[in-house]
């Protein structure tokens, strides 16, 4: 092997995504809005639940400000129903909503407290959340991320530590009867510009991912004139193909993984 070929091979190895850990049984996915999971990670969830793993969804808002043509009070009910229907396609039966306002999520103790309480209740080993970085990509001119995503993701990272500290948000122990939980072993951030790990996704899980996103029909129809089914398929398949070259040619959901 020439030095050039060896260098190219070594560079390719550095670029390959590691496999996500599989030695866990319970995950909590914490996102800002209905459809956040479906746009990024639902197909991976389908793979996990098919293996018998337990995944719970926690949403900070009901996405009531997400449909311009629908009054927020109406949109909240519609989008909550769409989320529950979409979650069922990928084997998620527990879906919880916090009552923070869509569009104005604020990073800080109030949001951290609510997330820490959920972590203490559900006691996951793996916590999932959406890209909290300033942009969606790593290069110059990458699209700017939204305030809700940035505030939510950063609060999740902080709340994981809060959940294990009995002196932080300790009032929860009296009100909710929960106990500190320091058992989160990983936090995985999907749609991150700095992914490190991947979950390979087969045809059945990809199909479930498309079906899950397609349940958000009211949102999709307000967003685009494209046929909803074609739109959902293009979004999900496009995301799964994005990192296939770094996953041995297999479709995948990629994550930025933080070990604890």
C-alpha positions in Angstrom: 0.0 0.0 0.0 1.4 3.4 -0.9 1.7 6.2 1.6 -1.1 8.1 -0.2 -3.5 5.1 -0.1 -2.6 4.4 3.5 -3.4 8.0 4.4 -6.7 7.9 2.6 -7.6 4.6 4.4 -6.7 6.1 7.8 -8.7 9.2 7.0 -11.7 7.0 6.1 -11.4 5.1 9.4 -11.3 8.3 11.4 -14.5 9.4 9.6 -16.4 6.2 10.3 -19.2 6.4 12.9 -19.0 4.1 15.9 -22.0 1.9 16.7 -24.4 3.3 19.3 -24.3 1.4 22.7 -26.9 -1.3 22.9 -26.5 -2.5 26.5 -29.4 -0.5 27.9 -33.1 -1.1 28.3 -34.8 2.3 28.9 -34.5 5.6 27.1 -36.1 9.0 27.5 -36.3 11.2 24.4 -36.7 14.9 25.3 -37.5 17.4 22.5 -39.2 20.8 22.1 -42.0 20.1 19.6 -44.3 17.5 18.1 -42.5 16.2 15.0 -39.0 16.8 16.3 -38.5 13.1 16.8 -40.1 12.2 13.5 -37.8 14.5 11.5 -34.7 13.1 13.1 -34.7 9.9 15.1 -37.9 8.0 14.9 -36.5 5.2 12.7 -33.8 4.5 15.3 -36.5 4.3 17.9 -38.3 1.8 15.8 -35.2 -0.4 15.7 -34.8 -0.2 19.5 -38.4 -0.9 20.4 -38.4 -3.9 18.0 -35.6 -5.3 20.1 -37.8 -4.9 23.3 -36.2 -1.7 24.5 -38.5 0.9 26.2 -38.6 4.4 24.9 -40.6 7.3 26.4 -41.1 10.7 24.7 -41.2 14.0 26.6 -42.1 17.1 24.7 -41.6 20.6 26.2 -44.4 22.2 24.2 -47.5 21.2 22.1 -46.2 23.0 19.1 -49.1 25.4 19.2 -47.2 28.2 17.4 -46.2 25.9 14.5 -49.1 26.2 12.1 -49.6 29.8 10.8 -53.1 29.2 9.5 -54.4 27.6 12.8 -55.2 29.3 16.1 -52.7 28.1 18.7 -55.4 26.8 21.0 -56.7 24.5 18.2 -53.2 23.7 17.0 -52.1 22.4 20.4 -54.8 19.7 20.4 -54.2 18.8 16.8 -50.5 18.5 17.2 -50.6 16.6 20.4 -52.9 14.0 18.7 -50.6 13.8 15.7 -47.7 13.2 18.0 -49.4 10.4 19.9 -50.4 8.7 16.6 -46.9 9.1 15.2 -45.2 7.7 18.3 -47.4 4.6 18.1 -45.9 3.6 14.7 -42.5 3.3 16.2 -43.5 1.4 19.4 -43.7 4.4 21.8 -46.8 4.3 24.0 -45.8 6.8 26.7 -45.8 10.4 25.5 -45.7 13.2 28.0 -46.1 17.0 27.4 -44.8 19.8 29.6 -46.7 23.1 29.5 -44.0 25.4 28.2 -44.9 27.9 25.5 -44.0 27.1 21.9 -41.5 29.5 20.4 -40.3 31.0 23.6 -38.6 28.2 25.5 -36.1 29.6 27.9 -32.9 27.9 29.0 -32.8 28.0 32.8 -33.9 26.4 36.1 -37.6 26.1 35.3 -37.1 24.0 32.2 -34.2 22.1 33.8 -36.4 21.3 36.8 -39.2 19.8 34.6 -36.8 17.7 32.6 -34.9 16.5 35.7 -38.2 15.5 37.3 -39.0 13.4 34.2 -35.6 11.8 34.3 -36.1 10.9 38.0 -39.5 9.4 37.2 -38.5 7.3 34.2 -34.9 6.5 35.3 -33.5 6.0 31.8 -30.0 4.8 31.0 -30.0 6.7 27.6 -31.4 10.2 27.1 -32.0 11.5 23.5 -32.4 15.1 22.5 -32.3 17.3 19.4 -29.4 19.4 18.1 -28.7 22.2 20.5 -25.9 23.8 18.5 -26.2 27.3 16.9 -26.5 25.9 13.4 -27.7 22.7 11.6 -24.3 22.2 9.8 -20.7 22.7 10.6 -19.7 24.8 7.6 -19.9 28.6 7.0 -23.4 29.8 6.2 -25.1 26.7 7.7 -28.8 27.3 8.5 -29.3 28.8 12.0 -31.0 26.6 14.5 -34.2 27.8 16.3 -34.2 29.3 19.8 -36.4 26.4 21.2 -34.1 23.7 20.0 -31.0 25.5 21.4 -32.7 26.1 24.8 -34.2 22.7 25.1 -31.1 20.7 24.1 -28.8 22.6 26.5 -31.3 22.3 29.3 -31.4 18.5 28.7 -27.7 18.2 29.0 -27.8 20.1 32.3 -30.8 18.4 33.7 -29.2 15.0 33.4 -26.7 16.1 36.0 -29.4 17.8 38.1 -31.4 14.6 38.2 -28.6 12.8 40.1 -28.0 15.5 42.6 -30.3 15.3 45.7 -29.6 18.9 46.6 -30.9 20.3 43.3 -34.7 20.5 42.8 -35.0 18.6 46.1 -38.6 19.8 46.5 -39.6 17.2 43.9 -38.9 14.4 46.4 -41.7 15.6 48.7 -44.2 16.6 46.0 -43.7 13.8 43.4 -42.1 11.1 45.6 -39.2 10.7 43.2 -35.6 9.9 44.1 -32.4 11.1 42.6 -31.3 9.3 39.4 -27.7 9.1 38.5 -28.1 6.2 36.2 -28.0 8.0 32.8 -25.0 6.6 31.1 -25.3 8.4 27.7 -26.9 11.5 26.2 -27.3 11.2 22.4 -28.0 14.3 20.3 -29.5 13.7 16.9 -29.4 16.1 13.9 -26.1 17.4 15.3 -23.4 18.9 13.1 -20.9 16.8 15.0 -22.2 13.2 15.0 -20.0 10.5 16.3 -22.2 7.3 16.5 -24.9 5.7 14.4 -27.8 3.2 14.6 -28.2 1.2 11.4 -31.8 1.3 10.1 -33.4 -1.5 8.1 -36.3 -1.3 5.7 -39.0 -2.0 8.2 -37.8 0.6 10.7 -37.5 3.1 7.8 -41.1 2.4 6.8 -42.2 3.0 10.4 -40.2 6.2 10.5 -42.0 7.4 7.4 -45.4 6.4 8.8 -44.6 8.2 12.0 -43.8 11.5 10.3 -46.8 11.2 8.0 -49.1 11.3 11.0 -48.1 15.0 11.3 -50.4 15.7 8.3 -51.8 19.0 9.5 -48.3 20.4 10.0 -47.0 19.0 6.7 -49.9 20.4 4.7 -49.4 23.8 6.2 -45.7 23.6 5.5 -45.6 22.5 1.9 -47.7 21.9 -1.2 -45.9 18.6 -1.9 -47.8 15.4 -1.5 -47.5 14.6 2.2 -46.5 11.0 1.6 -43.8 11.9 -0.9 -42.6 14.6 1.4 -42.4 12.3 4.5 -40.6 9.7 2.5 -38.0 12.2 1.1 -37.3 13.7 4.5 -36.9 10.4 6.3 -35.0 8.6 3.6 -32.8 11.6 3.0 -31.9 11.7 6.6 -31.1 8.0 6.7 -28.9 8.3 3.6 -27.0 11.3 4.9 -24.4 9.3 6.9 -24.6 6.0 5.1 -21.1 6.4 3.7 -19.7 6.7 7.3 -21.7 3.6 8.4 -20.4 1.0 6.0 -22.9 1.9 3.3 -25.9 1.2 5.6 -28.7 3.7 6.2 -28.5 5.1 9.7 -29.6 7.7 12.3 -26.5 9.4 13.5 -25.9 10.9 17.0 -23.4 13.0 18.9 -22.9 10.8 21.9 -21.9 12.0 25.3 -20.8 9.4 27.8 -21.3 10.1 31.5 
